[in-house]
Amino acid sequence: MPEGHASFAGRRIWYRDSGGNGVPVVFLHAGTGSSLAWELQIPVFTAVGYRFIAYDRLGHGRSVLEPGAQPGTAADDLEGLARHLQLDRFHLVGTAAGGIVALDYALSFARRLRSLVVANSIGGVEDQDYQGLQGRLRPPQFAALPPQLRELGPSYRAANPQGEARWIELERLSNATRLPAQAMRNRLSFSLLETIMVPALLLSGDADLYTPPAVLRLFAARIRNSRSVVIGECGHSAYWEQPEIFNREVLAFLGKH
């Protein structure tokens, strides 16, 4: 797949683009991983004619901030890449932390989007009650766990040691750096999410430690033009743990929009 750097606004964003005349679908990876994480999606989406685009979010993989440049926002990075690639309207798929970026982008650049898919994401909502809920779900000790325990469900780890090993390898290849934190364009709140009118698909796993079904329902209740799906025997990485179901649900949704 063709790949390279897009240079703009003091950053060099590494991207992969299948090219062609198909409708573009842009994929946003989690806080763990990079654009390499989508290896189970690329052949499926390109086979049915979509233009598959994924990139390393700033601080991951091969994307870098030039000396002296400001970190800016991840949503603006995506908009800069969309302009670089001369995209008009596209579908946007974000998982976990990439889902937070997707929501922020949808609130700022809705005219760009055909549809929005947010999978396994805590959503970045800053409401006090919601922050308290997340604190109960993930106490301070949680962050000390190895990433595969946090982000892969127990059923997957029990049944697929080779897949777990590959996920760990890709996470390590992401080579995430501790850049200054990027700001959000919007202060995300449940009331603000009610303004999203882009058709949305919300996904999570029944064993997701970040976004269990009860949390997914909070987002489904606020994003009005949305459909939600809970995937069985799945943790925080549906795209990897249950790729057949993930791909089928996303493709069916994109096909309607």
C-alpha positions in Angstrom: 0.0 0.0 0.0 1.4 3.4 -0.9 2.6 5.4 2.1 4.6 8.5 3.0 4.7 11.7 5.0 2.3 14.6 4.7 4.1 17.8 5.8 2.0 20.8 7.1 1.8 23.1 10.2 5.2 22.0 11.6 4.4 18.3 11.6 5.1 15.3 9.4 2.2 12.9 9.4 2.9 9.3 8.2 0.0 7.8 6.3 -1.0 4.8 4.3 -3.4 5.3 1.4 -4.7 2.5 -0.9 -5.6 5.2 -3.5 -8.1 4.7 -6.3 -11.5 6.2 -6.9 -13.4 4.5 -4.1 -15.2 6.4 -1.3 -12.5 7.2 1.3 -12.6 5.7 4.8 -10.1 7.2 7.3 -9.1 5.0 10.3 -7.9 6.4 13.6 -5.9 4.1 15.8 -6.0 3.7 19.6 -3.5 5.2 22.1 -1.7 1.9 21.8 -0.6 1.1 18.3 -0.3 3.0 15.1 -1.6 2.8 11.5 -0.1 -0.7 11.4 -3.0 -1.9 13.7 -5.5 -2.1 10.9 -3.9 -5.1 9.1 -7.2 -7.1 9.6 -9.2 -4.3 8.0 -7.2 -3.3 5.0 -7.9 -6.3 2.7 -11.6 -6.4 3.6 -12.3 -2.7 2.9 -10.2 -2.4 -0.2 -11.7 -5.6 -1.6 -15.2 -4.0 -1.8 -13.8 -0.8 -3.3 -13.2 1.6 -0.5 -10.2 3.9 -0.5 -8.5 2.9 2.8 -6.6 5.6 4.6 -4.9 5.3 8.0 -2.2 7.4 9.6 0.0 7.5 12.7 -1.5 10.1 15.0 1.1 12.6 16.2 3.5 10.9 18.8 2.9 7.4 17.4 4.7 5.5 14.7 6.5 7.7 12.2 4.6 10.9 12.7 6.7 13.6 14.2 6.5 17.2 15.4 9.1 19.5 14.0 11.4 21.4 16.5 9.7 24.5 17.8 6.2 23.6 16.4 3.2 23.6 18.6 1.3 20.3 19.2 -2.0 21.8 18.2 -5.1 19.4 18.1 -5.5 16.0 16.7 -8.7 17.1 14.9 -6.7 19.7 13.1 -4.1 17.1 12.1 -6.8 15.1 10.5 -8.2 18.1 8.7 -4.6 18.9 7.5 -4.2 15.4 6.2 -7.6 15.5 4.5 -6.6 18.7 2.7 -3.2 17.2 1.7 -5.0 14.2 0.2 -7.6 16.4 -1.4 -10.4 14.5 0.2 -13.9 15.9 -0.1 -16.3 13.9 2.1 -15.3 10.6 3.8 -16.3 8.0 6.4 -14.4 8.2 9.7 -13.6 5.2 11.9 -12.0 5.7 15.3 -11.2 3.2 18.0 -10.5 4.0 21.7 -8.5 7.2 21.9 -8.9 7.5 18.1 -12.6 7.6 18.8 -12.2 10.7 21.0 -10.4 12.4 18.1 -13.2 11.3 15.8 -15.9 12.9 18.0 -13.9 16.1 18.3 -13.5 16.1 14.5 -17.2 15.5 13.9 -18.1 18.5 16.1 -15.8 20.8 14.2 -15.8 19.5 10.6 -19.2 17.7 10.2 -19.4 18.9 6.6 -16.5 16.6 5.8 -18.2 13.4 7.1 -20.4 10.9 5.4 -20.6 8.9 8.6 -18.9 8.4 11.9 -17.9 5.1 13.6 -16.7 5.2 17.2 -15.5 1.9 18.7 -14.5 1.0 22.3 -14.0 4.6 23.2 -14.5 6.5 26.5 -15.3 9.4 24.3 -13.4 12.1 26.1 -16.4 13.5 27.9 -15.4 15.9 30.7 -18.7 15.9 32.6 -18.0 15.6 36.4 -20.3 12.6 36.9 -18.9 10.8 33.9 -15.3 11.4 35.1 -16.3 9.9 38.5 -17.7 6.9 36.7 -14.5 6.4 34.8 -12.5 6.7 38.0 -14.6 3.8 39.5 -14.0 1.7 36.5 -10.3 2.4 36.2 -8.7 3.2 39.6 -5.0 4.4 39.6 -3.7 0.8 39.7 -5.3 0.1 36.3 -2.8 2.0 34.4 0.0 -0.1 35.8 -1.3 -3.2 34.1 0.3 -4.4 30.8 -1.5 -2.9 27.8 -2.7 -6.3 26.6 -4.5 -7.0 29.9 -6.2 -3.6 29.7 -7.1 -3.7 26.0 -7.6 -7.4 25.1 -10.5 -9.3 26.6 -9.9 -12.5 28.6 -11.7 -14.7 26.1 -9.5 -13.5 23.3 -6.3 -13.9 25.3 -7.3 -17.4 26.3 -8.2 -18.6 22.8 -5.7 -16.8 20.6 -2.2 -16.5 22.0 -0.7 -15.9 18.6 -3.1 -13.0 18.0 -2.2 -11.6 21.4 1.5 -11.9 20.6 1.0 -10.0 17.3 -1.1 -7.3 19.0 1.8 -6.8 21.5 4.3 -6.6 18.7 2.3 -4.0 16.9 1.9 -2.0 20.1 5.6 -2.0 20.6 6.2 -1.0 17.0 4.1 2.1 17.5 7.1 3.6 19.4 4.8 6.1 21.1 6.6 9.2 22.3 5.7 11.5 25.2 5.0 14.6 23.2 3.2 17.5 24.8 -0.5 16.7 25.1 -2.6 17.8 22.2 -5.6 20.0 23.1 -9.1 19.3 22.0 -10.9 21.7 19.7 -14.1 21.2 21.8 -14.7 20.7 25.5 -16.6 17.4 25.1 -19.7 16.9 27.1 -22.8 14.8 26.8 -24.9 17.9 26.0 -22.5 18.8 23.2 -22.6 15.3 21.8 -26.4 15.9 21.3 -25.5 18.4 18.5 -23.9 15.7 16.4 -26.1 15.0 13.4 -23.7 12.8 11.3 -25.0 9.2 11.1 -23.0 7.3 13.8 -22.3 3.7 14.6 -21.2 3.0 18.2 -19.4 -0.2 19.0 -18.0 -1.8 22.2 -17.3 -5.2 23.6 -19.1 -7.0 26.4 -15.8 -7.3 28.3 -14.4 -3.9 27.6 -12.9 -2.5 30.8 -13.1 1.1 29.5 -16.5 1.1 27.8 -18.7 -1.7 29.0 -22.2 -1.9 27.6 -23.7 0.4 30.3 -21.2 3.2 29.3 -21.9 2.6 25.6 -25.6 3.2 26.3 -24.8 6.7 27.8 -23.3 7.7 24.4 -26.1 6.0 22.4 -28.7 8.0 24.3 -27.0 11.4 23.5 -25.8 10.9 19.9 -29.3 10.9 18.3 -28.6 9.7 14.8 -26.8 6.6 16.1 -26.9 2.8 16.2 -25.1 0.9 18.9 -23.7 -2.7 18.9 -22.2 -4.7 21.7 -19.9 -7.5 20.5 -19.7 -10.7 22.5 -16.5 -12.2 23.9 -14.7 -8.9 23.2 -12.6 -6.5 25.2 -11.4 -3.0 24.3 -10.1 -3.9 20.8 -13.0 -5.1 18.7 -11.2 -4.4 15.4 -8.6 -7.0 16.5 -10.4 -9.4 18.7 -13.5 -9.9 16.6 -12.5 -8.5 13.1 -15.1 -10.5 11.2 -17.9 -9.0 13.3 -16.3 -5.5 13.4 -15.7 -5.4 9.7 -19.2 -6.7 8.9 -21.0 -4.2 11.1 -18.9 -1.3 9.9 -19.2 -2.2 6.2 -23.0 -2.6 6.5 -23.2 0.8 8.2 -21.1 2.5 5.6 -23.1 1.0 2.9 -26.2 2.8 4.1 -24.5 6.2 4.1 
